[in-house]
Amino acid sequence: GAYNRNQLLAYDEVKMAAMDERSRQSDAMEKGREEGREEGREEGREEGLVKGLAKGREEGLEEGLAKGLAKATVGIAVSALKSGLSPEEISKFTGLPLDEIIRLKEGI
């Protein structure tokens, strides 16, 4: 069979509607993918920021503790020098280099 003009027009309309629907679905899927990618990037940035801040705090705490320990060790060395201990003994007990203890002694 041959189709009449109205049947062919109706077929074309159905075909065009199907193509339009596929195009809308494709556009919606692409929009969804892009929104998903953007959401993923945002989550990644947030996670990176949280991890970075935690690492920064940890490193800062470690650095602060190390500086505090170093300052306390120097204070102990100065007190030991004032008490008459030898630089060699102080170096042995504090772990400070002998030349540093000698410099501390010169500054007292």
VOBA-1610 file (N, C-alpha, C; in pm, whole numbers, padded with zeros to 5 digits, always signed):
BEGIN
Gly+00050-00116+00000Gly+00000+00000+00000Gly+00058+00134+00000Ala-00014+00205-00078Ala+00018+00347-00087Ala-00053+00422+00024Tyr+00015+00519+00077Tyr-00043+00600+00183Tyr-00094+00729+00122Asn-00205+00778+00179Asn-00256+00905+00127Asn-00184+01020+00197Arg-00208+01136+00147Arg-00139+01256+00195Arg-00160+01278+00344Asn-00279+01263+00394Asn-00308+01283+00537Asn-00233+01182+00624Gln-00225+01058+00577Gln-00153+00956+00652Gln-00003+00988+00657Leu+00048+01034+00544Leu+00191+01070+00540Leu+00219+01190+00631Leu+00129+01289+00631Leu+00146+01406+00719Leu+00137+01363+00866Ala+00043+01275+00898Ala+00029+01227+01035Ala+00155+01151+01077Tyr+00207+01068+00984Tyr+00331+00993+01012Tyr+00446+01090+01038Asp+00458+01192+00955Asp+00564+01292+00972Asp+00550+01364+01106Glu+00426+01395+01145Glu+00404+01462+01274Glu+00447+01373+01390Val+00412+01246+01384Val+00450+01151+01489Val+00602+01136+01493Lys+00660+01126+01373Lys+00806+01112+01365Lys+00874+01237+01421Met+00827+01355+01387Met+00884+01481+01436Met+00865+01491+01588Ala+00750+01451+01639Ala+00724+01456+01783Ala+00821+01362+01856Ala+00843+01245+01798Ala+00937+01148+01859Ala+01078+01205+01858Met+01116+01267+01748Met+01249+01326+01740Met+01264+01441+01839Asp+01160+01523+01851Asp+01162+01633+01948Asp+01175+01579+02089Glu+01100+01472+02118Glu+01104+01411+02251Glu+01244+01356+02280Arg+01303+01288+02183Arg+01439+01236+02201Arg+01538+01351+02222Ser+01518+01459+02150Ser+01606+01575+02164Ser+01591+01635+02304Arg+01466+01647+02353Arg+01444+01700+02488Arg+01507+01608+02593Gln+01491+01477+02573Gln+01549+01381+02667Gln+01702+01392+02666Ser+01757+01403+02547Ser+01902+01415+02534Ser+01951+01542+02602Asp+01880+01653+02580Asp+01916+01780+02643Asp+01904+01770+02795Ala+01796+01705+02841Ala+01776+01689+02985Ala+01885+01602+03046Met+01924+01496+02975Met+02031+01410+03025Met+02163+01485+03031Glu+02192+01563+02927Glu+02316+01640+02926Glu+02315+01743+03039Lys+02202+01808+03059Lys+02190+01905+03168Lys+02211+01834+03302Gly+02152+01718+03317Gly+02168+01639+03440Gly+02313+01599+03463Arg+02378+01556+03355Arg+02520+01519+03367Arg+02604+01639+03410Glu+02579+01754+03348Glu+02655+01875+03381Glu+02629+01917+03526Glu+02503+01910+03569Glu+02471+01943+03708Glu+02540+01845+03802Gly+02543+01718+03764Gly+02611+01616+03845Gly+02760+01642+03853Arg+02820+01677+03739Arg+02963+01707+03738Arg+02992+01829+03827Glu+02909+01932+03815Glu+02930+02052+03896Glu+02913+02020+04044Glu+02813+01940+04077Glu+02792+01900+04216Glu+02913+01820+04266Gly+02964+01732+04182Gly+03082+01653+04219Gly+03204+01741+04240Arg+03221+01840+04152Arg+03334+01932+04168Arg+03321+02010+04299Glu+03200+02057+04327Glu+03177+02134+04450Glu+03205+02047+04573Glu+03156+01924+04572Glu+03182+01832+04684Glu+03332+01807+04697Gly+03400+01792+04584Gly+03545+01771+04587Gly+03618+01890+04646Arg+03575+02011+04607Arg+03638+02131+04663Arg+03616+02138+04814Glu+03491+02110+04857Glu+03461+02114+05000Glu+03543+02011+05076Glu+03550+01889+05023Glu+03627+01784+05088Glu+03775+01821+05094Gly+03826+01877+04984Gly+03965+01920+04981Gly+03993+02029+05083Leu+03899+02122+05097Leu+03915+02231+05194Leu+03917+02175+05336Val+03824+02085+05365Val+03818+02026+05499Val+03948+01951+05530Lys+03993+01869+05434Lys+04117+01794+05456Lys+04237+01888+05468Gly+04240+01992+05387Gly+04349+02088+05392Gly+04354+02162+05525Leu+04236+02202+05575Leu+04233+02270+05704Leu+04277+02177+05817Ala+04232+02053+05812Ala+04271+01956+05915Ala+04422+01933+05913Lys+04477+01918+05793Lys+04621+01896+05781Lys+04697+02019+05830Gly+04648+02137+05795Gly+04712+02261+05838Gly+04711+02275+05990Arg+04597+02241+06051Arg+04589+02246+06197Arg+04687+02147+06259Glu+04691+02027+06204Glu+04781+01924+06255Glu+04927+01969+06244Glu+04963+02021+06128Glu+05101+02066+06108Glu+05132+02184+06200Gly+05035+02275+06216Gly+05055+02389+06304Gly+05074+02346+06448Leu+04994+02249+06491Leu+05007+02197+06627Leu+05144+02131+06647Glu+05184+02049+06549Glu+05315+01985+06558Glu+05427+02087+06565Glu+05417+02190+06481Glu+05520+02294+06479Glu+05522+02369+06612Gly+05403+02400+06664Gly+05395+02470+06792Gly+05453+02387+06906Leu+05421+02258+06906Leu+05475+02170+07009Leu+05627+02161+06999Ala+05678+02150+06877Ala+05823+02142+06857Ala+05892+02269+06905Lys+05832+02386+06873Lys+05891+02512+06918Lys+05886+02523+07070Gly+05774+02481+07128Gly+05761+02485+07273Gly+05862+02394+07341Leu+05880+02275+07287Leu+05976+02181+07343Leu+06118+02236+07331Ala+06149+02295+07216Ala+06283+02352+07196Ala+06308+02465+07296Lys+06208+02549+07315Lys+06222+02661+07409Lys+06240+02609+07552Ala+06163+02508+07588Ala+06175+02449+07722Ala+06312+02386+07741Thr+06361+02319+07638Thr+06492+02253+07647Thr+06603+02357+07666Val+06593+02467+07595Val+06692+02575+07611Val+06683+02631+07753Gly+06561+02647+07802Gly+06543+02698+07939Gly+06604+02605+08042Ile+06588+02476+08022Ile+06649+02377+08112Ile+06801+02387+08105Ala+06853+02401+07984Ala+06999+02411+07967Ala+07053+02533+08038Val+06984+02646+08026Val+07029+02770+08093Val+07026+02750+08244Ser+06918+02690+08295Ser+06909+02665+08440Ser+07021+02572+08485Ala+07050+02471+08406Ala+07156+02376+08441Ala+07292+02444+08439Leu+07313+02534+08343Leu+07439+02609+08340Leu+07453+02695+08466Lys+07345+02762+08503Lys+07348+02847+08622Lys+07372+02764+08748Ser+07329+02637+08744Ser+07350+02548+08860Ser+07490+02489+08863Gly+07569+02513+08757Gly+07707+02468+08757Gly+07735+02339+08683Leu+07635+02284+08615Leu+07662+02164+08536Leu+07750+02199+08417Ser+07828+02106+08372Ser+07917+02131+08259Ser+07837+02128+08129Pro+07881+02203+08028Pro+07815+02200+07897Pro+07805+02057+07842Glu+07907+01976+07865Glu+07905+01838+07815Glu+07792+01758+07878Glu+07775+01774+08011Glu+07667+01702+08079Glu+07530+01750+08029Ile+07517+01879+08015Ile+07390+01937+07969Ile+07358+01887+07828Ser+07458+01882+07743Ser+07438+01832+07606Ser+07390+01687+07610Lys+07452+01609+07697Lys+07417+01467+07710Lys+07271+01451+07753Phe+07227+01531+07850Phe+07091+01516+07905Phe+06983+01582+07819Thr+07015+01692+07754Thr+06913+01765+07677Thr+06910+01728+07529Gly+07022+01674+07480Gly+07030+01645+07337Gly+07068+01766+07254Leu+07090+01881+07321Leu+07131+02001+07247Leu+07277+01988+07207Pro+07315+02042+07092Pro+07455+02037+07050Pro+07544+02115+07149Leu+07663+02064+07170Leu+07756+02126+07265Leu+07784+02271+07229Asp+07801+02302+07099Asp+07830+02441+07061Asp+07715+02535+07096Glu+07590+02486+07091Glu+07475+02569+07128Glu+07478+02597+07279Ile+07512+02498+07357Ile+07518+02516+07503Ile+07630+02614+07538Ile+07741+02605+07469Ile+07852+02699+07493Ile+07807+02841+07459Arg+07733+02857+07350Arg+07680+02992+07315Arg+07583+03041+07424Leu+07501+02951+07477Leu+07410+02989+07585Leu+07490+03033+07707Lys+07596+02960+07740Lys+07679+02992+07856Lys+07743+03130+07841Glu+07785+03161+07718Glu+07846+03292+07691Glu+07745+03405+07708Gly+07617+03374+07688Gly+07512+03476+07698Gly+07461+03497+07840Ile+07504+03414+07933Ile+07456+03427+08071Ile+07535+03535+08143
//
